[in-house]
């Protein structure tokens, strides 16, 4: 016995057992492939998506907020994770986003916005605080004190200290000065850190200060405290033209500093002070996946309530402006979350599912056609065998030999076996098999009748050979 393929009949067709084995193996392989595909799809669907976010400078409030979000997302095993990339400030973060080096960035709203930036959330609102430190009757050099500064136009020819090293705060000061008709070139500007405020006041280096930050900014509060350390109450300068500035520069909004925001006795300030504000935004690349950004926005506002107790600045996070005329257009994913139009799984993938079903249907039809095409040889052989069976009916009725009838019957058995195999393969239909059964029945009847007839005819007597003549 050989290990070759099992064959039956004169046409060498595979046996039903061999076919069943192959079908079983193919089915098993297909099932395993489907399971592997589903497992792979589930893995990639549930795999956390890491997003690089540019934020700076180091140790700033923005960095602290982002780091708190990073820890919260990781602790709760969220589907979107943040990977901070510390920069020198909002300008550098915006440039990193414009260059495509990061997926997200924390930028300042009154700076140049990258063209590919789309708003995800407002991280915080900043207010401009301008004040004049308390003065004494005479300066450290024994000179008479300068005229008191009570409003912004009085800053002409004076020295203004801007807290923070970013040029954006100087630009902001220049916008305010121009609004009041003060030439910025006539104002001496000095930038320094919070730690230098007390020294600047002591040495009479500046006449007024400007700071920009959240209403409860510790940096601004420390600077105010430093200027009032020797007693006295700072004079806050109101920006009464805040509405006009906001009209001319849409990145700014008219706002107020509530009375007593910075504490002290008496309260600092002792009344509401009108000012302007601007925002720090979390923005995403325009091409970032809508699904990913929607998930990030949903996580951001879900986690905000959880970290407020440990990090109060998180309470300042707000949804982006989804209006079409917003200064920074909202990312479609963030807008979908804010407007309650976030797409479900079926909404996102219904087209793919429909086209997949159509493709499978087309593949099934094509497969059926190819299967029918490849079985044409079996059908042709079966037709020739059926014709052979019909021919054997006529031969059986004329045969005079029992061995010949037996041989034809054996051949008919082989044809029957091959025909049943073709039917299992789907090469012939049930109607064809019925017609074959009728022909086979006629053949068996013809053989039986011929054998019966041959049994009734006596055998011919043997001829006697003539004897040789005697010589």
matplotlib code that plots the C-alpha trace (Angstrom):
import matplotlib.pyplot as plt

x = [0.0, 1.4, 1.1, -0.1, -3.5, -6.6, -8.3, -11.4, -12.6, -11.1, -11.0, -8.7, -11.0, -10.2, -12.1, -14.8, -12.6, -9.7, -12.0, -13.6, -10.1, -9.1, -12.4, -11.9, -8.3, -9.4, -12.3, -10.0, -7.4, -10.1, -11.5, -8.1, -7.4, -10.7, -10.0, -6.5, -7.9, -10.5, -7.9, -5.5, -8.3, -9.2, -5.6, -5.1, -8.4, -7.7, -4.0, -3.4, -2.6, 0.4, 0.3, 3.3, 2.4, 4.8, 4.5, 6.8, 8.7, 10.0, 8.2, 5.4, 1.8, 1.1, 3.7, 2.3, -1.2, 0.0, 2.0, -1.1, -3.1, -0.3, -0.4, -4.2, -4.5, -1.9, -3.4, -6.9, -5.6, -7.1, -7.1, -5.1, -1.8, 0.2, 4.0, 5.2, 8.0, 9.3, 10.0, 11.3, 7.8, 4.5, 6.3, 8.6, 5.6, 3.7, 6.7, 7.0, 3.4, 3.8, 6.9, 4.9, 7.3, 4.4, 0.7, -0.5, 0.8, 0.0, 0.1, -0.7, -3.8, -2.3, 0.8, 1.0, -1.2, 0.2, -1.9, -2.3, -3.5, -7.0, -8.4, -9.0, -9.5, -8.9, -6.4, -6.8, -7.7, -5.1, -5.7, -3.5, -2.6, -1.0, -0.2, 2.0, 3.9, 3.3, 5.7, 7.1, 7.7, 11.2, 13.3, 16.4, 18.5, 16.8, 14.9, 11.3, 8.9, 7.6, 4.0, 1.6, 0.5, -3.2, -4.1, -2.4, -1.8, 0.4, 2.9, 4.3, 8.0, 7.9, 9.6, 7.5, 8.6, 7.2, 7.2, 8.3, 11.0, 8.6, 8.4, 4.6, 4.1, 6.0, 3.9, 0.8, 2.0, 2.6, -1.0, -2.4, -0.2, -1.2, -4.8, -4.4, -2.3, 1.0, 4.0, 5.7, 9.1, 8.6, 8.2, 11.2, 10.5, 12.5, 11.8, 12.6, 11.5, 9.4, 12.5, 13.8, 10.6, 11.6, 15.0, 13.5, 11.1, 13.9, 16.2, 13.4, 14.1, 10.5, 7.4, 4.8, 4.5, 2.6, 2.0, -0.1, -1.4, -4.5, -6.6, -5.2, -1.6, 1.0, 3.5, 1.4, 0.5, 4.1, 5.1, 2.3, 3.4, 7.0, 6.0, 3.9, 6.5, 7.5, 3.9, 1.4, -1.1, -0.4, -2.4, -4.1, -4.4, -7.7, -7.8, -11.1, -10.7, -10.7, -13.8, -12.1, -9.0, -11.0, -12.8, -9.5, -7.7, -10.1, -7.6, -8.3, -11.5, -12.7, -12.5, -12.4, -10.2, -12.6, -12.0, -9.8, -8.4, -4.9, -5.8, -4.2, -5.5, -6.9, -8.0, -6.0, -7.6, -10.3, -12.7, -13.3, -10.7, -11.4, -8.8, -8.3, -7.7, -6.4, -6.3, -3.8, -5.0, -4.4, -4.3, -3.9, -2.5, -5.2, -4.6, -4.8, -7.5, -11.0, -11.7, -8.4, -9.1, -12.7, -11.4, -8.8, -11.4, -13.7, -10.9, -9.8, -13.1, -13.8, -10.6, -10.7, -13.1, -10.9, -7.7, -9.2, -8.6, -4.9, -4.4, -6.8, -5.6, -7.4, -10.6, -9.7, -9.9, -12.8, -14.3, -13.1, -15.1, -16.9, -18.2, -17.1, -15.6, -13.5, -10.0, -8.7, -11.0, -12.0, -10.7, -13.6, -13.1, -13.3, -16.3, -18.1, -17.7, -18.7, -21.8, -22.8, -22.3, -19.5, -19.9, -20.5, -18.7, -21.4, -21.4, -17.7, -17.4, -20.9, -19.5, -16.6, -18.9, -21.3, -18.5, -16.9, -20.2, -20.6, -17.0, -17.6, -20.8, -18.9, -16.1, -18.6, -20.2, -16.7, -15.7, -18.9, -18.2, -14.6, -15.6, -18.1, -15.5, -13.0, -15.6, -16.4, -14.0, -15.9, -19.1, -17.7, -16.4, -19.7, -21.5, -19.2, -19.8, -23.5, -23.3, -21.1, -23.8, -26.5, -24.3, -23.8, -27.6, -27.6, -24.5, -26.0, -29.1, -27.0, -24.3, -24.0, -21.3, -22.0, -18.4, -18.9, -22.1, -20.3, -17.5, -20.0, -21.7, -18.4, -17.8, -21.3, -20.5, -17.4, -19.5, -22.0, -19.1, -17.7, -21.2, -21.9, -18.4, -19.3, -22.6, -20.7, -18.4, -21.3, -20.3, -23.7, -27.2, -29.9, -31.8, -28.7, -28.3, -32.0, -31.5, -28.4, -30.4, -33.0, -30.3, -28.5, -31.8, -32.4, -28.9, -29.4, -32.7, -31.1, -28.3, -30.8, -33.0, -30.1, -28.7, -32.1, -32.3, -28.9, -29.8, -32.8, -30.7, -29.2, -25.5, -24.5, -23.3, -19.6, -18.7, -17.1, -13.8, -13.9, -12.0, -8.9, -9.4, -7.7, -4.9]
y = [0.0, 3.4, 6.7, 8.5, 10.1, 7.9, 7.6, 5.8, 5.0, 5.4, 9.1, 9.3, 11.5, 12.1, 9.9, 11.5, 10.8, 12.7, 15.6, 15.7, 15.8, 18.7, 20.6, 20.1, 21.4, 24.4, 25.2, 24.9, 27.2, 29.7, 29.7, 30.2, 33.1, 34.7, 34.3, 35.7, 38.7, 39.4, 39.1, 41.4, 44.0, 43.9, 44.3, 47.4, 48.8, 48.6, 49.5, 52.9, 55.7, 57.8, 61.5, 63.8, 67.1, 70.2, 72.3, 74.8, 76.3, 73.9, 74.2, 76.4, 75.9, 74.5, 71.8, 70.9, 70.6, 68.4, 66.2, 65.7, 64.6, 62.2, 60.5, 60.4, 58.9, 56.3, 55.4, 54.9, 53.0, 55.4, 54.7, 57.9, 58.6, 61.8, 62.0, 65.5, 67.2, 70.2, 73.4, 76.9, 78.3, 78.7, 80.0, 77.0, 74.7, 76.3, 75.9, 72.2, 71.7, 73.6, 71.5, 68.3, 67.2, 66.7, 65.8, 68.3, 71.6, 74.1, 77.5, 81.1, 82.5, 85.9, 84.6, 83.5, 80.4, 77.6, 77.0, 73.3, 74.0, 73.0, 73.6, 70.7, 72.6, 75.9, 75.1, 78.4, 82.0, 84.7, 88.2, 91.2, 92.9, 96.3, 98.1, 100.9, 100.1, 102.3, 105.2, 107.4, 111.1, 110.9, 108.4, 106.6, 109.4, 112.1, 113.5, 114.5, 111.6, 111.6, 112.4, 109.7, 107.2, 106.6, 105.7, 104.1, 107.4, 108.5, 105.8, 108.0, 108.6, 106.1, 102.8, 99.6, 96.3, 93.3, 90.0, 87.1, 86.8, 86.2, 88.8, 88.2, 90.2, 93.2, 93.0, 92.9, 96.1, 97.9, 97.1, 98.6, 101.7, 102.3, 102.0, 104.9, 107.0, 106.3, 105.8, 102.5, 104.1, 106.6, 103.9, 102.1, 98.4, 96.0, 92.3, 90.2, 87.2, 87.3, 86.9, 90.3, 92.3, 93.2, 94.4, 96.5, 98.2, 98.8, 100.4, 102.4, 100.7, 100.8, 102.9, 100.3, 96.5, 94.3, 90.6, 88.1, 84.9, 83.2, 85.2, 83.1, 83.1, 82.6, 84.4, 87.6, 87.3, 87.0, 90.0, 92.1, 91.0, 91.9, 95.5, 96.0, 94.5, 97.8, 98.9, 100.7, 99.6, 99.1, 101.1, 99.0, 100.4, 99.6, 98.9, 100.7, 100.3, 96.5, 96.2, 98.3, 96.2, 93.0, 94.4, 95.2, 92.1, 89.1, 87.0, 89.2, 89.5, 92.1, 90.8, 91.9, 91.2, 90.7, 92.7, 91.0, 88.5, 88.9, 89.1, 91.5, 94.2, 96.3, 94.0, 94.0, 95.3, 97.1, 97.1, 95.2, 96.2, 96.1, 94.4, 92.1, 88.4, 85.8, 82.0, 79.2, 76.4, 72.7, 72.3, 69.3, 68.8, 69.2, 65.8, 64.0, 61.3, 62.6, 59.4, 59.9, 63.6, 62.8, 60.2, 62.6, 65.4, 62.9, 61.7, 65.3, 66.4, 63.1, 63.2, 66.9, 66.5, 63.7, 65.8, 69.2, 68.4, 67.5, 70.1, 73.1, 74.5, 71.7, 73.4, 76.1, 73.6, 74.6, 73.2, 74.9, 77.4, 75.4, 78.5, 78.7, 82.2, 81.1, 82.4, 78.8, 76.4, 73.5, 70.1, 68.0, 65.4, 67.9, 69.6, 66.3, 65.7, 69.2, 69.2, 65.7, 64.4, 62.0, 59.0, 55.5, 52.4, 51.7, 55.3, 55.3, 51.9, 51.3, 52.1, 49.7, 47.0, 47.4, 47.4, 44.4, 42.5, 43.4, 42.3, 39.0, 38.4, 39.2, 36.9, 34.2, 34.5, 34.5, 31.5, 29.6, 30.5, 29.3, 26.1, 25.4, 26.3, 23.9, 21.1, 21.2, 18.3, 16.1, 17.0, 16.3, 12.9, 12.1, 12.9, 10.6, 7.8, 8.2, 7.9, 4.8, 3.4, 4.0, 2.3, -0.7, -1.2, -1.9, -4.1, -6.1, -6.9, -8.4, -10.1, -13.9, -14.2, -14.3, -13.2, -10.2, -9.3, -9.6, -7.4, -4.7, -4.9, -4.3, -1.3, 0.0, -0.4, 1.8, 4.4, 4.4, 5.0, 7.9, 9.4, 9.4, 11.0, 13.8, 14.4, 14.7, 17.2, 19.2, 18.7, 17.3, 18.2, 15.9, 15.9, 14.5, 11.9, 10.8, 10.5, 8.4, 6.1, 5.5, 4.6, 2.3, 0.6, 0.0, -1.4, -3.9, -4.9, -5.5, -7.6, -9.6, -10.3, -11.3, -13.6, -15.2, -15.7, -17.1, -19.6, -20.9, -21.6, -25.1, -25.2, -26.4, -30.1, -30.6, -31.5, -34.8, -34.8, -37.0, -40.2, -40.6, -43.0, -46.4, -46.9]
z = [0.0, -1.0, 0.7, -2.4, -2.8, -2.7, -6.1, -7.2, -10.6, -14.0, -14.0, -10.8, -8.7, -5.0, -2.6, -0.4, 2.6, 1.2, 0.3, 3.7, 5.3, 3.0, 3.7, 7.5, 7.3, 5.2, 7.6, 10.6, 9.0, 8.1, 11.7, 13.2, 10.7, 11.7, 15.4, 14.9, 13.0, 15.7, 18.4, 16.5, 15.9, 19.6, 20.6, 18.4, 19.4, 23.1, 22.8, 24.5, 22.0, 23.1, 22.2, 22.4, 24.0, 24.0, 27.1, 28.9, 30.4, 33.1, 36.5, 35.1, 36.0, 32.5, 33.0, 36.4, 35.0, 32.1, 34.5, 36.7, 33.6, 32.6, 36.0, 36.1, 32.6, 33.3, 36.7, 35.3, 32.2, 29.8, 26.0, 25.3, 27.1, 27.2, 26.6, 27.7, 25.8, 27.9, 25.8, 26.6, 26.5, 24.6, 21.5, 21.3, 21.9, 19.1, 16.7, 17.7, 16.7, 13.4, 12.5, 13.2, 16.0, 18.5, 18.4, 21.0, 22.4, 25.1, 23.5, 24.4, 22.6, 21.9, 20.1, 16.5, 16.2, 14.0, 10.8, 11.7, 15.2, 16.3, 19.8, 22.1, 25.4, 27.1, 29.8, 31.7, 31.4, 32.2, 33.3, 33.0, 36.4, 36.3, 39.6, 41.0, 44.2, 47.3, 47.4, 50.3, 50.4, 49.2, 47.1, 48.3, 46.8, 48.6, 45.6, 45.7, 44.8, 41.2, 40.3, 41.4, 38.7, 38.9, 35.3, 32.3, 30.4, 33.3, 32.3, 29.6, 30.4, 33.2, 33.9, 33.8, 35.0, 33.2, 35.2, 33.1, 30.4, 27.4, 24.8, 24.6, 27.8, 26.4, 23.2, 25.4, 27.3, 24.0, 22.8, 26.0, 25.8, 22.2, 23.1, 25.4, 23.0, 24.8, 22.5, 23.7, 22.8, 25.6, 28.2, 29.6, 29.9, 32.1, 32.3, 35.4, 37.4, 40.6, 42.7, 41.4, 42.2, 45.8, 44.7, 41.9, 44.4, 46.9, 44.3, 42.7, 39.4, 38.1, 38.6, 37.7, 37.2, 34.7, 35.3, 33.3, 34.7, 36.3, 38.7, 41.5, 40.2, 42.9, 40.8, 40.6, 44.3, 45.3, 43.2, 44.8, 48.2, 47.5, 46.4, 49.6, 52.0, 53.5, 54.1, 52.0, 49.4, 45.7, 43.3, 40.6, 37.2, 35.5, 31.7, 31.1, 27.3, 27.6, 25.4, 22.7, 22.9, 22.6, 19.6, 17.9, 19.0, 19.1, 21.0, 24.1, 26.2, 28.5, 32.1, 35.8, 38.7, 41.7, 44.8, 47.4, 44.9, 46.3, 50.0, 52.3, 54.7, 53.3, 50.5, 47.3, 45.2, 47.3, 44.3, 41.1, 38.5, 34.8, 32.7, 29.7, 29.6, 27.2, 27.2, 27.2, 25.0, 24.4, 20.6, 18.4, 14.9, 12.3, 10.9, 14.2, 14.3, 15.1, 17.2, 19.2, 19.9, 20.9, 23.3, 24.7, 25.2, 26.9, 29.2, 29.9, 31.3, 33.0, 34.9, 35.7, 38.6, 40.1, 40.3, 41.4, 45.1, 44.5, 41.8, 41.9, 38.6, 36.8, 37.6, 35.1, 32.2, 29.9, 26.6, 23.4, 21.4, 18.7, 16.8, 13.2, 13.8, 16.8, 16.9, 17.0, 15.2, 17.3, 16.3, 14.8, 17.5, 20.3, 18.7, 18.4, 22.1, 23.1, 20.9, 21.8, 18.3, 19.0, 16.6, 17.9, 16.7, 14.1, 13.0, 12.3, 10.7, 9.1, 5.6, 6.1, 7.4, 4.5, 1.9, 3.6, 3.4, -0.2, -0.8, 0.9, -1.1, -4.3, -3.3, -2.5, -6.0, -7.6, -5.6, -6.6, -10.3, -10.1, -8.3, -11.1, -13.7, -12.2, -11.9, -15.6, -16.3, -13.9, -15.6, -19.0, -17.9, -16.3, -19.5, -21.4, -18.8, -19.1, -22.8, -22.3, -20.0, -22.7, -25.3, -22.9, -22.8, -26.5, -26.3, -23.4, -25.4, -28.2, -26.2, -26.4, -23.7, -19.9, -19.1, -21.4, -19.5, -16.2, -17.4, -18.5, -15.1, -13.4, -15.6, -14.7, -11.0, -11.6, -13.5, -10.6, -8.1, -10.1, -10.6, -6.9, -6.3, -8.8, -7.0, -3.7, -5.3, -6.6, -10.2, -11.1, -9.8, -8.4, -11.7, -13.5, -10.8, -11.2, -15.0, -14.4, -12.1, -14.8, -17.3, -14.8, -14.0, -17.7, -18.1, -15.2, -16.7, -20.1, -18.5, -16.4, -19.5, -21.6, -19.0, -18.6, -22.4, -22.6, -19.9, -21.9, -25.1, -25.0, -25.8, -29.2, -29.4, -30.0, -33.5, -34.1, -36.0, -39.2, -39.0, -41.2, -44.2, -44.0, -46.4]

ax = plt.figure().add_subplot(projection="3d")
ax.plot(x, y, z, "-o")
ax.set_aspect("equal")
plt.show()
